[in-house]
Structure formats: C-alpha cells, structure tokens
C-alpha cells in the first residue's frame, strides 16, 4: 500500500509540473509562438492535442515507475537479504 501511495505522489507531482508548464506556455510566458498559431495547428487547435500528449506521457511514466517498483519488490522476494552472522 505504501508503494501505491508513493507512486500516486510521484504522478501528482508530475501532473503539477506539467500543468504549470502548460499554463505558463498558454499565457505566453514561456515558449515561442509562430505567428499566433499554436504549433502550426491553427488558432487554438493544438490545445486538445497537447493535453492528450501530456496524458500519454504521464501514462508512460506511470508504467515505467510501476515496472521499476514492482521489479524491485519482486527481486526482494526472490532473493532475500543475507542474514548477518553472529
């Protein structure tokens, strides 16, 4: 359960960073615009595409984190830590 909580915290932090970057980009504070067009998709046409890309990327990150965390937990079960000698 603790692993799930940590994973959710990581995903939440990534969402906050991605949301802040998206908001700053939409406000024109970061990034360059090309003649009033957002990424060449027409006026305002790229926002839905950008949100979909962000969600896709966060899904990939979540899958990688789950594999790493699950793999380390599996490795601990298969190969227990050596017992200290007395």
Secondary structure, 3 states (H helix, E strand, C coil): CHHHHHHHHHHHHHHHHHHHHHHHHHCCCCCCCECCECCCCCCCCCHHHHHHHHHHHHHHHHHHHHHHHHHHHHHHHHCCCCCCCC
